[in-house]
Amino acid sequence: MGAQLRVYRQKIRSAQTTKKITKAMELIAASRIQKAQARVTASTPYSRAITRAVSAVATYSNVDHVLTTEPEKIERAAVLIVTSDRGLAGAFNSQVLREAEELSELLRSQGKEVVYFLVGRKAVGYFAFRRRSSERQWVGSSENPQFDLAKDVAEAVLEAFLRDAADGGVDEIHVVYNRFVSMMTQTPEVVRLLPLEVVEGVEEPDSTVQPLYEFEPDVETVLDALLPVYIESRIFNALLQSAAAKHAATQKAMKSASDNADKLITDYTRLANEARQAEITQQIAEIVGGADALVVAK
Amino acid sequence: MASLNVSVVSADQEVWSGEATMVVARTVEGEIGILPGHEPLLAILAGGEVRVTLAGGEKITANAEEGFLSVQSDSVQVVASRAQLV
């Protein structure tokens, strides 16, 4: 067997092995999307109920709450970046990090200092590599986020928000995450979480007039309890969306990797065939040439 | 007879939903019973049991922690970050 042919066969084999791996990852991701999506759907009744309650309080009370009032001067803004723990998801993480950079740029141009809260190993790695500091990091559970994680994040974010700007607190909180639009599209989304503007992207606000509620024990206390819960549910939603989007992005990336491996295999098979033909042709030529030489020599 | 449309919702799923005749829950101010025709209400739950009485007289009990109760035109929502049926 010729050297050229052996090289081609080797390349074919290597592409085949890679294809097996990417194919398997594609299938795994595909099965996980369903589950992740189901979790997003399962959590909507909760966020819908909370949104409705918050808007009920907001419309029927003129209470100024610390979480809803715009500070006069915003000195420092926090950005919560939600990425995944693992790569192999195409542009999934880079697009969210790019979006976060653009947002930071914008905030800095408005004269605000930017501090970061990071979710996911990829964001932490990105910051560590650039030797940039961040306030808090959460890693290890972005694939299958639990509500406790959202609670933890919300707590940290709220704590920073309620602290005075002089003590290193922040006056504004943004979230950057990937939203699951469809199997094919995941778009990075930037949302300002605090100070609150009560709008829900998931659902159209129902046009029916909200009735006059009675509050127990009173409006302030209800609002006090409700708003942090609202923040939690928004963060939880962002985490779930990001997890679903990650699986979809992985599936897409692995599918194109498998397709590419297929193409490589076809190309190399063609080249290998060509090399084999050339080898045979050469051997025939040699034999014919040899026979001719023998005839002439006789 | 009018009935209540009840749903018990936790952060990651809808725990229970259906028709009922009465809901009893514990708010921070004490126990409260909700019958059809109750005025709109938004209350903070104190954590503990929520008892739902069905039309047939059966009772369903759920544990709800850190949540609130919202009543509006005969629809009752028990919303808690953690809730499960007992």
Interface residues (C-beta under 8 A of the other chain):
Chain A: R39 A42 S43 P45 Y46 A49 I50 R52 A53 A56 V57 F147 A150 K151 P211 L212 Y213 E214 F215 E216 P217 T221 V222 A225 L226 V229 E232 S233 F236
Chain B: S7 V9 S10 A11 D12 Q13 E14 T27 V28 E29 I32 E39 P40 L41 L42 A43 I44 E66 G67 F68 S70 Q72 S73 Q77 V79 S81 R82
